[in-house]
Amino acid sequence: MAQASILEMQRCHKYLNDWKSNSFKYFLTVNSLMDSLAYTDLLQCYTDSRSLTLGKSVHANIIRSNFKQSLFLQNNLLNMYCKCGDMKHAHKVFDEIPDRDVVSWNVLVTGYFQMGFCKNAFRVFMDARNAQIALDRFTYAGAFNICSRTGDLRAGKALHGLVVVGGFSNHSFLTNSLIDMYSKCGRIDEVRRVFENSDHLDDVSWNTLVSAHARVGLVHETARIFARMHTVGRKINCYSLGSVLKCCGCSFELLEFGRMVHSAVVKVGLDHDVFVGSTMLDMYAKNGEMIEAINVFKAIPDPNVVVFNAMISGFCRLEDESHDNLIGEALVFYSKMQRRGIMPSMFTLSSILRACNLTDSFVMGKQIHAQVYKCSLQYDEFIGSALIDLYCNLGSIEDGLRCFHRMPKQDIVTWTSMISGSVQNEHFERALSLFYDLLSLGRNPDQFTLSSVMSACANLAMSRSGELIQSYATKSGFNSFAIYCNSQIFMYARAGDTEAASKTFYEMDNPDVVSWSTMISNHAQHGSAEDALSLFRDMERRRISPNHVTFLSVLTACSHGGLVDEGFRYFDNMKRKYGIIPNVKHCACIVDLLGRAGKLDDAKKFIVDFEFQDDPVIWRSLLSSCRIHGDIERGEHAAERIMALEPEASATYVILYNMYLDSGIRPMAMKIRQLMKDQGVKKEPGSSWIEIGGSFHSFVAGDNTHPRNKVIYEKLAEMVSKIERLGYARSGTSKLDDVKSKIKSNLLNCHSEKLAVVLGIISLPPVAPIRVMKNLRICVDCHTTMKLFSAVEGREIVLRDPIRFHRFRGGSCSCGDYW
């Protein structure tokens, strides 16, 4: 009998080979020899090879030969259509089966489920119940799979009840399906209840329990169950190992446990398994242990694209500046992958494009772009976003836009990449325009999109537009996300609205280090040094670890507040207590702190001690302090160093020019102006802008292009008259006589910020503060003029320049005499 079965199988395989060589004529010749078993074997062969055309040919032959089909043959025919994805003919075959059994129903349910037609699959299941079919454990397992995929917990619980009532609860097979269903519906409490109340557990049950806890992010509980499973002697499979290793990769605390699991993997001989190996590799890579990740990689005999992806993405996670060389290793592994002839996936290309971004390898990035076209992956959303990021980081915003517009399907990730890229390249108006285009298409932005748009509003100081976006975010429920709230704080802070920024901060449930740093910076920029330091102390009490940005804000507060001793104490704590190495910006704050206090010699010595002689930022800070205190000698030395490092930077020449003028050395000032012309250095034109009613109004010096130009200059003349009638009594400055003699000419010189302030005075309600932004640092004359404007008009004027905020009230400024 066994010999006859072997001969029959050999005969069927001969038929299969004949079919594949298009020998249909031979099949017709031996048709008389075909029986139900032979047809079944052929159908199973074509089902395994997913050969729908050949399977249909067998079906046609059965119909033409008028062969009487058994139920077993009909079910195999139904299974062939389902496995080959032809559900239309599958259902037709199903309808033609006169005496369907439970297998027929199970095959159709599974077919619809595997094709992703979950509603159809569940409808067939309900039809089976209505037809009074005696359902078996496989039917219920299929129904549980449908509930798992759709997340239909209500239907899953109803099925659970049917399983218990039907007496199937003692099957470990269904117990495993129940655990899987509840875990995918996010009900870990039900998972535990099913597991603990079941008397029929097998190795799969334990492995499923481990995977269930890993799926919902209970990393420590996953490790505990895995250890317990090992203790009771249950057999561990690749999937449970993958789950627990994934959890170890998510928590640095579990890295040591991950190493123990690694040892167990080696003992059972699974270290050469590609799936387990790639998960171990990913665990080490996520924890920054790239040396161990490389060792795991070397132990895998035949790494596939998944293994290479894990290595490449692992290197890309090392974003610290000290890891630049290691990130470059990602490009090396990509080259190895190509030499092995392994086809990169979309994940490979998006990761390697990110590596090019992190290492500024833009030439390599363009070559990868060509690879994307070779692999026909240019329309993938993730790769498209990575390409947009690449070109935006390169500063080629137009190339980024071309990649964006060529994508046939632009999802929210792509839109967000383009908007954030525009913000990064200071194309703030374009970022807002893209956002409005996104809304006009009926797309729903996410918290990352709104965060980027808020950043655009912050840089433009468009508080009105920011308020509208805030309303949208509140209605959409995004105001609970920290990343969005941080951008909202930043927007209000940049617009000079400290009250709104503080309100947003204190309404947050769990402000993170970015939230605290932004608020501290907000107080520091507005001259509220004590408020900034008080907030920092509160942050320390809550045990939130500050970062380098936090300390930059703290040092800025000390600098603007003239708190020398406190500044040095925080500078020391940054290194000693928190292990943060100061960068040039921190040191520039210390130089500014000493310079404002008049300790210019100490400031210069500090620069030399910290070996920052080759950075123009720190010398420019010293130069500004020299101008404030009229130290010509040190100022000239600082200017010489900056000009040697940045000969085309106009700010250096302007500060030196003003320093000479302030000291009454007009010939040297003219010499600096001539030097600028000889060197071809052009001063950046000053501009100021103000937002009124959602509209953006910008001005340059002496501007006469505004539609309300006549009204603006009439109001300006009126304000000059008021100042003259008051006799400048409220200015209270030692330079009052100079101001009196020059005030009219200074006013009529019409710096851009003066025109913007006047427009605000005539356009905004009397109680509304006037918020003006300027691209250059405010000069002494304008600073004095703004104090007079606030006095004669009784208005609050908030002016932001690149250095800080100036809040003018009643003839005084929040910054005191330092600007």
Secondary structure, DSSP 8 states (H G I E B T S, - for coil): -HHHHHHHHHHHHHHHHHHHTT-HHHHHHTGGG--HHHHHHHHHHHHHTT-HHHHHHHHHHHHHTT----HHHHHHHHHHHHHTT-HHHHHHHHHT-SS--HHHHHHHHHHHHHTT-HHHHHHHHHHHHHTT----HHHHHHHHHHHHHHT-HHHHHHHHHHHHHTT-TT-HHHHHHHHHHHHHTT-HHHHHHHHHT-S---HHHHHHHHHHHHHTT-HHHHHHHHHHHHHTT----HHHHHHHHHHHHH-GGGHHHHHHHHHHHHHTT-TT-HHHHHHHHHHHHHTT-HHHHHHHHHH-SS--HHHHHHHHHHHHT--SGGGHHHHHHHHHHHHHHHHTT----HHHHHHHHHHHHHTT-HHHHHHHHHHHHHTT-TT-HHHHHHHHHHHHHHT-HHHHHHHHHH-SS--HHHHHHHHHHHHHTT-HHHHHHHHHHHHHTT----HHHHHHHHHHHHHHT-HHHHHHHHHHHHHHTGGG-HHHHHHHHHHHHHTT-HHHHHHHHHH-SS--HHHHHHHHHHHHHTT-HHHHHHHHHHHHHTT----HHHHHHHHHHHHHHT-HHHHHHHHHHHHHTT-----HHHHHHHHHHHHHTT-HHHHHHHHHHTT-TT-HHHHHHHHHHHHHHT-HHHHHHHHHHHHHH-TT-HHHHHHHHHHHHHTT-HHHHHHHHHHHHHHT------EEEEEETTEEEEEETT---STTHHHHHHHHHHHHHHHHHHTTTTT--TTHHHHHHHHHHHHHH--HHHHHHHHHHHHS-TTS-EEEEESS---HHHHHHHHHHHHHH---EEEE-SS-EEEEETTEETTTT--
